[in-house]
Amino acid sequence: MEEERKNLIIFPKWKDNLEGKAKTAMQENRFSEAYDYFHQLTENGVQSHEVMTGKLICMMELNMQDDAEDLCEELIAKKDTYFASYIHIYATLLFQSSKYNKVMFLIDDALTQTDIPSHIIDQLRHMYQLSKELQQQEDKKSYIEVQKQLEEAIKQKNDRQQWYMVKRLLQLEVYHDKLFFREMLKNPEIHPVVKTALLEYYQKVEPEQPIHIEKFQLTDEIHMRELDDILPVSFITGVTRFLDNIQQQDPTKYQMILFLLERFAYVYTPFLPQEENYEILAESLLYYVSRSFQYFDQEDDHHISVIKEHYLKMIDISETLYGTILDV
């Protein structure tokens, strides 16, 4: 390799000859042959803008998608005089392969640079708008398909698949208030964890009309636009403030309690304990963790209040229900 590099320095005509052959092959659409010439040049240290651009064009024509993307990223990272040109080539490459989200991300980032010529900025903005419109069309198609899969999962009583499909709807960022979703929230056969995921979806929808939800034979009417969060921070902090001493004395145990509490909230929301019961819930969580790992005196097991027993059962249920969906 070093000998070949020296040859290019000693015999510049060889370099010029390779560049000429590569250019001719490209003009005659012999892209495989042209690519071989360009590859010889770059492997021997010739990395001019013309050579790199020619090599990229050949790679695009030869469907060398991954390699072309990698090369574009290497060239862009150099941030040299041809930065804007490489951005345009990379955006075109991504656009042609229907990677519209990547196009938009690339252009968003590139437009923060101040040294891009105005004519390239105009081209990038046009490509961004086209990508946005096409991505919206793709998302709409995906949304319809995901909804069909969700309906099928309900027919099959597949709770995990239902949860996954609702999460996919969230990822698509296409938000619609549909009667089908509202019926799911009221249907007692729909898993509570799936309903929480639907609440997360409706938080993005922001419907004008309140939604009705049923969980554990309890019903509620929720005005989503007035809701701060699906899992109220005030609930989590309200309970954990009764565990400050545990946080100091045994951080590991505290972390386990916090995991339990977050899963508890995810399963039961919006039907969470009232503030006056935060302390007894905190005690129940501590007891649950201590009992699970035998951290307490066995005699304590005979002195559990009725309300604490109630919360221990609720914690047990939340762990079971959460685990059936997420296996944790």
BANUFI-674731 format. One record per residue (C-alpha): x, y, z. Coordinates in steps of 0.02 Angstrom, whole numbers, plus 50000, padded with zeros to 5 digits. Example, Ala and Ser with C-alpha at 12.3 -4.5 7.8 and 13.67 -1.06 7.14 Angstrom:
BANUFI-674731
506154977550390 506844994750357 
end
This chain:
BANUFI-674731
500005000050000 501405012150046 502285007849883 500695011949785 500535028549876 502335032649826 501925027749647 500565040949641 501805054049700 503165048149580 501955045449435 500635059149441 500105054049266 499485037649341 498325047449457 497725058349313 497455042849207 496405034349343 495365050149368 495075051349181 494545033049168 493375035049317 492565050549242 492335042149072 491595026349150 490355037049249 489815046749095 489485030149007 488515023449158 489825010049193 489695013349379 490484997249440 492045000549337 492055018849389 491905013949571 493435002649557 494455017249489 493855029149624 494185015949757 495985013849696 496215032649707 495505034549883 496455019249945 498045027649885 497725043949973 496835053949836 495325061249925 494915076949829 493115083149828 492905077549648 493525059949685 492485057949844 490925064649760 491185053049611 491425038249727 489825042549822 488815043949661 489435026849605 489005019349774 487255026449763 487025019549587 487665002449643 486475002049792 487905002049917 486755010950039 487605007250205 489355010450140 488805026650058 487995032550220 489565028550318 490645038050195 489485053050198 489575053650387 491475052850382 491565067150257 490285077750351 491245075250514 492775083650437 491775099950420 492905105850280 492545117850136 491365105250057 490315102150212 488725109150133 488955098749976 489145082650075 487615086950180 486615089050019 487255072449950 486875063350114 485135070850125 484795065449946 485435047949984 484305046350136 482825053750044 483005041349900 482975026950025 481385034050108 482265037850274 481265053750296 481495055750483 483375054550461 483295067550323 482375079750436 483565076650581 485085079250469 484415095350394 483845102150562 485605099850628 486445106350470 485435122350465 486185127550632 487815129950536 488145147550472 489265143550324 488015134850209 487705144150044 485945151050023 485565140649867 485965124549962 484925130550111 483435132649993 483695115149923 483835107650097 482265116450157 481305110150006 481915092450040 481445094350223 479665099250178 479485084750057 480175072750187 478965079350317 477465076950202 478015059550147 478385054250327 476645059950378 475925049050239 476975034250297 476445037050478 474615037750427 474765021050338 475685013750487 474385020950606 472975012050514 473944995750513 474374997050699 472555000450742 472044984850646 473334974750743 472684982250905 470904976950862 471524959450822 472484958650987 470874962951080 469934949050990 471314936951039 471374943851217 473244946451197 473614959551331 475454961351293 475154964151107 473814977051149 475054986651258 476384985651124 475204992250989 474665006951097 476505011051126 476775010050937 475375022850913 476305034351032 477915032150935 477055036550771 476535053450845 474865052750752 473535057350879 471665054750854 470215054150976 469305038350920 467745030150991 468675013550981 469995019851105 468675027151221 467765010551224 469395001851270 469575013051422 467835008351481 467974989751440 468274979751602 469144966151501 470564977651446 472124975751553 472424990351674 474204992851609 473544994251431 472315007451491 473725017351569 474645017051403 473035023351322 472975037551449 474745042151395 474115042451216 472625053351262 473785065351352 474515068851179 472805069551097 472185082751220 470325080151182 469095093751226 467835081451295 468215071651454 468615053251441 467865039551549 468915025651621 468555009651718 469835000251822 469564987851963 467684991251959 467995009751988 467525023151861 468115040851834 467925055251714 469565063651665 469805080651583 471465077351497 471845095751468 471785098751656 472885083851697 474685087751742 475345070151723 474725052351706 475795047251854 475655062151972 477325067852040 476415073652196 475895055652230 477655048552213 478465062252317 477035062052441 477325043652480 479225043852474 479385058152599 478865045552731 480365034952680 481745047952697 482555038352840 482605022452734 483425032052592 484815037152711 485005020552803 484765008052661 484835015752485 484634998552403 483024994852495 482405012352458 482725009952272 481744993652274 480295002352361 480345016152231 480235003452089 478734995452174 477895012252199 478115017452017 477395000951954 475985002352081 475575019752014 475655013951832 474424999851864 473165009251972 473175026951902 472025036851906 471335027452057 472755030952177 472675031852368 472175048452446 473475059352530 472915054352705 473425036452662 475165040352593 476015035952757 475175019052776 475565015152593 477395019552625 477385007952776 476574994252671 477884995952535 479274994952664 478454979752743 478224971452572 480064973352528 480634968052701 479504952752698 480084947952523 481894947752580 481574942252760 482224958452834 480974958552978 480534948953135 479264935253097 478194940753245 477844957053155 476804947053031 475444944953162 475234963553193 474674970353025 473244982653021 471764979452908 472174994352799 473984989052782 473404971652732 472304980052601 473794989352527 474894973852533 473594964952426 473554979952308 475454979452292 475384960752257 474074963552121 475054977852042 476644967352035 475704952951955 474804963751828 476344973851783 477354957951764 476094949951645 476434963951521 478254968251550 479024952651629 479944962051767 
end
